[in-house]
Amino acid sequence: MLKSETTLINNQSTKPISPPFVFRDPSSHKKIYGTAFSLRELAEILPYVPYFSIEYHTYRIESDRTVSSDLGLWIRYILGLNPLSDKIEQLGLLVAGLELKEQLIQLINSHFLEE
């Protein structure tokens, strides 16, 4: 399944049926800083996720020298938001640390204003 869907049980909406995005600690993948099932949930948790976890999931160079953007891939293939994914991947190339976190929050929030 590439796009998240919502199910209805007794006329109440439940979380989308899709793999959630999980922000983990880069040094200990057992520690989780936040989980999001939708873009709205992502926007809600980002202020509470440490910048180094955001940085790790937005842009990193793997041991085989490939570039990885878990967050960009999730937004592209699970949520189906290619233009937003492109912007996030580009942001990861240009910015790091707390500035990355702040600009990512602004980018996600501005996406809702464009809808």
C-alpha positions, 0 to 999 in steps of 0.5 A: 500500500503506497498511500495511507488510508483511513478506516471507519469503525462505528463511524469513528475514524481510526489511524491510517493503515500504513507504516508509521514514521518512527524517529529513533535515536541514531545511536540506539535504535531501541529509543523512540522519540516519536511516531507519526501515521500522517503528515498532521501527526508528523507536524505535531511531533516534530517540535518534540523530536531532538534535532539529531534524530531529525537530521539522521532521518532527513539526510545521512551518508551510508557506509556504501556512500549512498545518501539516505533520507528515510523521512523523504522516502516515507513522505514520497511513497507512503503519503504520496507527496512527491513535491514535499518529499523533494523539498525535504530532501533538498533541505537535508542537503543544505541545512543541518542541526537545529536550523534543519529542525526549525526549517523542516517544521516551517516547511511542513506547516506551510504545506498545510497552508497551501492545501 
